[in-house]
Amino acid sequence: MGRIVLVTGAGSGIGLASARAFVANGDTVVCGDLTLAAAEAAVAKIGAAAAVAMDVTDEAQVVAGVADVVARMGRIDVLHANAGVSNMKRAVDLTVADWDFNFNVNAKGVFLTNREVVKHFLARGQGGVIVNTASLAAKVGAPLLAHYSASKFAVIGWTQALAREHAKDGIRVNAVCPGFVKTPMQDREVLWEAELRGITPEKVIQDYIDQTPLGRLETPEDVADVVVFLTTDAARFMTGQGINVTGGVYMT
């Protein structure tokens, strides 16, 4: 059966690509998403093993969802905590609702899913691996995305602290920091940014490409392959890292 892998936000974008890459790696994959219909659609697309509804902002649903996966599959070996959201405004125009929307999914969702899966890892006593999805905006503050950047900086801080705390338990925790990835989320952001900057969507996309030394938009698969790598024994001595997968936009 291979490893049991839970991917949140698996319905589209990086999450769907990650789930597909884990399936190709021979793993047994459970697709989690906000609704069961979205998770089941992902399962049908990629041949994953099971679906689970998981609103990562809802503590009770995360607790129940992780318990359901363990009950059905017997265990969890790997978590890719990927569920994320964004919206775009100038910092002075942000509302508390904007701030809470981003932090509830991007930061609180990572906290809740990581916490419950780590509890399972500790109960099993056999270690485990977590990869969290952060962002280029977790390394460099992103104009028009100040609240999103702050939430993703929180993901990096959490990842480092959790990795230090549980290294002794054989639990590795890393994060990936994607750049300008062609996803449904980016499609929305391009339209928002074009309006806010008074330029065309085509100009926004060209700006993204011009900032990328490798000369193209990133694909979800570019990220997914690194996610899978970080969960394998090839990355056995890596923990607490925020791995840039940006095509060279950010180098350090």
Buried (B, 14 or more C-beta within 10 A) or exposed (E): EEBBBBBBBBBBBBBBBBBBBBBBBEBBBBBBBBEEEBBBBBBEBBEBBBBBBBBBBBBEBBBBBBEBBBEEBEBBBBBBBBBBBBBBBEEEEBEEEBBEBBBBBBBBBBBBBBBBBBEBBBEEEEBBBBBBBBBBBBBBBBBBBBBBBBBBBBBBEBBBEBBEEBBEBEBBBBBBBBBBBBBEBBEBBBEBBBEBEEEEBEBBBEBBEEBBEEEEBBBBBBBBBBBBBBBEEEBEEBBBBBBBBBBEBBEE
